[in-house]
Amino acid sequence: MKKFGFSMPTKILFGPGIVREEGGALALGKKPFLVTGKSSARRSGAWDDVLAVLPGGYEVFDQVENNPSVETVRRGGRLARAADCDYIIAIGGGSPLDAAKIIAVLAANDVDPLDLYTEGWSRRALPVAAIPTTAGTGSEVTQYAVLTIADEETKKGLGGFDLFPRVAYLDPRYTRSQPLEVTVDTAVDALSHLIEGYLARRAAPASDFTALKGLELWAENIAALKAGSFSLENRASLLLASTLGGITIAQTGTCLVHALGYSLTYFHGLPHGRANAVFLAEYLRYTETVEPQRTEEILGLLGLSSPEDFGELISGLFRQKLDNFSLSKAEKRRYVQKAVSTRNMSNSRGEPGLEELMKIVEASVKS
């Protein structure tokens, strides 16, 4: 019998209009620091809903870029401290939500962001309310945040129990403002979380439940993803699948797909979900040899019979956007070397090493 724990301290509020209906839970203190990107929060309608329910003054930090940098969160933390804010409201996709969590730490701890990776922090992070405008990262329900670390030429995750948002507002209407490309990229990001969470070494019965339910919901939207046309019901179930993916990896962590995908985002600018998509089919082909039952369950829930079918699904979703993507032999070796020593690798079943990782990369990307 496997021993396991399960922690999910985030209060989840779900449904159209939920921010205005349940706005009281948004006030986690006296003065919020609003963290977002340049336009997505306003374009989605989330911004107006939040301002409509805030009881008083607030400060705004709308400078978060895709794949946020150390300097961005350093600046945000400094401004939050100077404004004497006592909680954070994060609005946007995974980048604003991740940045907001680290800003919440820096607002309470006057330290350099890079030191958090080696020394941690002493004072509890400010509480965070998270409002996602994409259906992909699940960051609204995880204790993780990812930054781009230029010195290490990669994206790198940071974790801590107080990074779990206190409350998450999930309104599927906010995802309607996303273009089709972003909707697909983020949906595949959610899919990779569900797959990797179910195949992770740290998977346990409780996380299996959320992963399998998330895969079931995701599969119900394959036709919509292929057609590029989404009803509000489609968007609601994709958002819920994404959140279930976040709940899953909050317990299990991710696997080698993420370790490889980070380099494609850092060096080639591929969106995170698309970067993961490059390796997912070959990852399933590998796990079919070391964990055949779980791999078969994943494929069955998606209505597929083989990793080859999965690869065709992914290719169809990206509409040839990956057809011309290639890596040199040197790039492949470099990215494998960067990935092989990560915790994501040690969380992958079958004890894959350098040779297995290189086979996955070689089969996934042409030279």
N, C-alpha and C positions, 0 to 999 in steps of 0.2 A: 504494500500500500504506500503510495507516494505522499509525502508530507508537503504541504503547500500553504501559502497565505494569500489573502486577497484584500486589497485596500482600494477603496474608491470613495474618497472623501468629498468629491465634487457633487454638489446638488445640480441636477439636470432638469431644466425646464424646456419643454419642447412644444412647438406648434406655431402656426401663423399668428402674428400679433402678440406673441408671448412677452415681449419686452414691455409693451405698454400695459398689458394685463397684469403682469407680475413684477412691475418695476420696483416694488419695495425691496425685493431681495438684492437689487443692484447696489444699494447704498451700503457698502461695507465699512464705511467710516464717515468722516466729515467732509473731506475734500479729495476728489478723485483726480488722478493723472490719466488722461485719455491717450492711449497709444494706438496708432494706426498707420496705414500707408498714406500715400498722397491723395488717393481718390476713391478707393474701393468702398470704404465705409460710407461715404456720402452717396456714391452711385447706387449702392444697394438699398438704401433707405434705413439702414441700421443707425446711422448717425442721427437722423431726425428723431427716431424713436427713443434713443438714449437721452438726447437733450430734453425731450418732452417729459421724462420722468425724473430727471435729476433734481434734487431739492434745492441745490445752491450752486456756489461757484465751482470752477474746475480749471485745470490747466490742460493744454493740448500739446501732444508731441506727435506730429504727423510726418515724420521723416524716415520711417522704416522702409528700407528697400527690400527687394527680393533677396533671399539668402543674407540676412542681416550681418553686418560686420561688427567687430569688436568696438570700433570707434563709435558706431551708432548707439550701441547700448551704453557705452561709457558716457556719451553726451546725454542720453536720456536719463540715466541714473543721477547725473549731476543736476540736471534741471528739476527732477522730481524732488531731490533733497532740498534744493534752493527754494522751491515753491511750498515746501512743508506739506506735501500731499501725504495722505495716510492710507490710500488704497489705489489700485490700478484698475482701469477698465480697458480691456484689449478688444479691438474690433478689427476684423479682417481675416485674411488667410493665415496659413501657418507661420509666415514670416513675422507679421505683427504680433501674433499670439506668443511665439517663441521669444521675440525680443522683449515683449512686455514682462514675461516671467523673469528674465534676467535683470531687467530694469527694476523689477520689484525687489530683487536681492540687493542691487546696488543702491537703491533708495534708502535701504536700511543699513547698509554696510559701505563705508567709504573706502573701497578697495579697488584695485585694478581688475577688470573682468577676467583677464588671463589667469590671475592668481586664484580665481574660483575653482579652476580645474585641478590645481595642485594642493590648495590649502583649504578649500571649502569656505564657509562663512559662519560667523558666530551669532549674529542677530537674525531672527526669523524674518523672511521676506515679507513685504507688504502683501496683504490679501489681494487676489486677482479675481475679477469677474471677466469671463471670456465670452465673446460673441463672434462665432465664426461666420464668414461670408463665403466660404468654399466648403465643399464636401470632400475632404481628402486627408488632411493630416491627423485629425483627431486630437490635436494639441490641447483642445479645450478640456480634455479629461485625462491628461498625462502629467507626470512629474518630470518631463524632459523638456529641454530647449536646445536648439541647435544653432550654432554660430558658424560663420565662415572665418577660419583662422588662416590669415594670409601667410604667416611665417611657416606654417606646416602644410600649406597648399592643400587644404581639405576643409570639409565641414566636420564639426565635432560636437557631439552631444554632451550636455551637462544635466545631471539629475539630482533631485533632492525632494524629500516629501513635501516641503513647504512650497514647491513649485506647482503642485496640484492647484488649479483654480478652485476657489471656494464655491463658485456658481458658474454654470454655463447655460446660456440662452441659445436655443437652437430654433431658428426660424427659417424654414426652407425658402421663403420668399426672397431672402437676402442672396441666395445663390443664383437667382434668375438673372442678375446683372452680369454674370460671368460669361465671357465668350465661349463658344463651343470648345475651342482648343483647351482652355483652362478647365472646363467642366470634365473633359476626357482625361486630361493629365492628372487632375486631382482624384477622379474616380479610380484610376489605376493605382495611385498612391494608396488609397484606402484598401484596394484589393491586395496590394503587396503587404500591408500591415496584417490583414486577416490571414493570408497564406503563411507568412513568416511566423506570425504568432502561433498558429496551429502546429507548425513544424518545429518550433523552437524547443531546445532542450528544457527550458523552464516552463513549458506548457504544462497545465494541470487541469483537472476536471472543470473548475470554474471558468478558466480562460478558454477552454475548449468550447464551452457553451456559448460564450459571446462571439468567438470566432466563427463557429458554424452558423449561428443565427445571422451574423453579418454577411457571410458568404451567400446564404439563402436570399437575403434581401438584395444583395448586389446582383445576383443572377436574375432576379425579376426585372432588372433594368437593362439587360444586355441588348434587347431589341431597340430600346430608346437610345442607348449609346451608339449603336450601329447606325441608326437613322439620323442621329443628331437632333432629335426633337424630344422635348421633355415637358410633360405635364407637371403641375405642382405636386401631384402624388409621386411621380418619378423622383423629383428633387427631394421630397420628404424622405423617401426610403433610401436614396443615396446618402443623404445627410445622416440618417440614423445608422446606416451601414458604416459610414466613416467614423462616427462616434463609437460604435461597437469595436471597430478596429483600434481606436485609441484606447478604449478600456482593455482590450486584449493585450496590446503591447505594453501597457502600463504594468501588467503582471509578468509578461514573458520577455520583453525586449524584442529586438529584431535580429535578423540573421545575415548571412553573407551577401544577400542581394543589396542591402543597404551599404555594406562595406564597399562593394564595387561601384554602386551608383553614385556615391559622393564624388568620385573623381570625374565622372562624366558631367556632373553639374559644375564642379569647380573649374575644370579645364576647358570644357566645351559648351557650357551654358545650357545644357539640357535641363528642362524643368524636372523636379525631383521624381514625380510619378513616372515620367517618360524615361528617365535614367534607370529607374528600377525595372521598368518594362523590358528594357534591352536584355536583361538577364533572367527574367522570371521563367520563361519556358525551359531553358537549359537547367535552371535550378530545380524545376520539377522533374526533369529527366534524371537529374542526379539523385534527388530524394526518392524517386521511384525505386532506386536500387538499395537504399538504406532504410526507407520507411514506406514500403509499398502500400500498406493499408491506409495510412493518413493521406498519402498522395492521391490514392484512388478516391477517397471520400471528397477531397477538394474538387477533383475533376468531375465527379458525379454531381455534386451540388451545382456546378457551373454548366451542367448538361453536356459535358465533354467526355471523351473516352481515352485521350492520350495527351502527353505533352505536346505532340505535334498539332493536335486540334487547338490546344491552348495558344500555341505560337501563331496559328492562323487567326484566332480571335484577336490577339493583341495587334497583329499587323493590320487587320481590318479596322480596328478602332483608330489607329494613328494615320490611316489613309495615306500610306506611303511616306510619311514624314521621317521614318527611320530607314527607308530603303537605301539611301545613299550614305548613311552614316558608316564610317570606317575608322579604324585605329591602326597605327603602324605597329609593327612587332615590338618596337621599343616602348611605345605607349602602353601596350598590353602588359608587358613585363613590369613596367613601373607601377601601374595601377594595382596589379596583383600583389606586388611587394608592399604597397601601402595598405592593402586590405588584409593581408594574411595574418597580421599580428593583432588585429582588433578584437574587442570583446564580442563583436557580432560573429566572428568566426568561431570562437569557443562556444557560442550559443547555438551553433548549427549542428544538427544531428549527423552522425557518420564520421565525425572527426576529420573533416576535409582539411587538406594541407595545400601546399603550393602547387603540387601537380594537379589535384582536382580542380582547384580554382582556375588554373591556366586552361584546363580543358573546357571549363564553362565559358570562359572569356573567348577562347578561340572559336568555339561553336556558336557563340552569340553574335560576334562582330567580325565582319570581313576585314581583311588587311588592304 
